[in-house]
Amino acid sequence: MGTRVAVAGASGYAGGELLRLVAAHPEFEVVAVTAHGQVGSRLGDVHPNLRSLADLVFAETTADVLADADLAFLALPHGASAGLAAAVPASTRLVDLGSDHRLVDPAAHERYYGGEHATPWTYGLPELPGQRASIAASDRVANTGCHAVAAILAIAPLVAAGLAEPDDVVVTSASGTSGAGRAAAVHLLGSEVMGDLTAYKVGAHRHVPEIKQASGATSLTFVPVLAPMPRGILSSVALRSAGGASADDARDALAETYRDEPFVHVLPAGQQPRTSATAGSNCAHLQVVTDADSGRLIVTSALDNLGKGAAGQALQNANIMLGLPETAGLSIDGLAP
């Protein structure tokens, strides 16, 4: 018998992707799935793609259900994780895909989220310096936000190397509709999103403090865009060059930072990241050029918002927490077409 795994919020898109990955994991066994509105339903009726787990039945999301597992993933809306996690015994390791435990600064939490600020957990982005060791030593890990990881991977190495100014960063990030969750909403209907791009939460998006906290940026303009595709994120990150740094300098810094990383790939010069190339994988693809007019460094970053932006990242963190091979159950190859 392998590691006993529970997934809370398993009826949503991120929860369903978690189950797909966990079901194929060589060391994991799914012992509980929980939901809110789908309690009592067969998993196969909600996620018909998950045939190997189809006969599991959604239970109510309680600490008692999760306590029976060695590891639990919390794929819950903002504000729903903290109280539940506090009641789960320390013997059950937790990875929270929500935002409750990401922010260190209570003032930033109050400004962007409101409500009570929960105790911050270890931040779950292994590619940051020193973070892999912190995750390995933790029983509670806060998974990254989807837009956040695409931006952080692009910004952090360049700010750390002194190649980009931290006080002038502009990010435009387009995301597929699965990032908005599975709840029925008029603005997410096929007839509404097809053939349309819509900016949302402009000027005060909740990922801003997370990106600043993890990337070293001190001033950030962030414009998220809803794109007519089911999954994927493409971020365009514009940074003011420091000390005359060129795109070659920036590319060398990114390549050196991620040289030994299995899931972050700096593409060959001239090749731009595409969301389709990362679909179904746990990978992020990066490229950097110099803007011919402004001289800014422009880093483009693509990933699957349900993969490296959510479920894949969570599984990567869980592998590290449990001392398993970091790539177990995860693919570096995307789906095509």
Sequence and secondary structure as in RCSB ss.txt:
>XXXX:A:sequence
MGTRVAVAGASGYAGGELLRLVAAHPEFEVVAVTAHGQVGSRLGDVHPNLRSLADLVFAETTADVLADADLAFLA
LPHGASAGLAAAVPASTRLVDLGSDHRLVDPAAHERYYGGEHATPWTYGLPELPGQRASIAASDRVANTGCHAVA
AILAIAPLVAAGLAEPDDVVVTSASGTSGAGRAAAVHLLGSEVMGDLTAYKVGAHRHVPEIKQASGATSLTFVPV
LAPMPRGILSSVALRSAGGASADDARDALAETYRDEPFVHVLPAGQQPRTSATAGSNCAHLQVVTDADSGRLIVT
SALDNLGKGAAGQALQNANIMLGLPETAGLSIDGLAP
>XXXX:A:secstr
  EEEEEETTTSHHHHHHHHHHHT TTEEEEEEEESTTTT BHHHH TT GGGTT B EE  HHHHHTSSEEEE 
  TTSHHHHHHHS TTSEEEE SSTTT S HHHHHHHT S      EEE TTSTTHHHHHHT SEEEE  HHHHH
HHHHHHHHHHTTSEEEEEEEEEEEE GGGG SS  GGGSHHHHTT  EE STT  THHHHHHHHH  SSEEEEEE
E SSSS EEEEEEEEESTT  HHHHHHHHHHHTTT SSEEE  TT    HHHHTTSS EEEEEEE TTT  EEEE
EEE TTIIIIIHHHHHHHHHHTT  TTTT  SS    
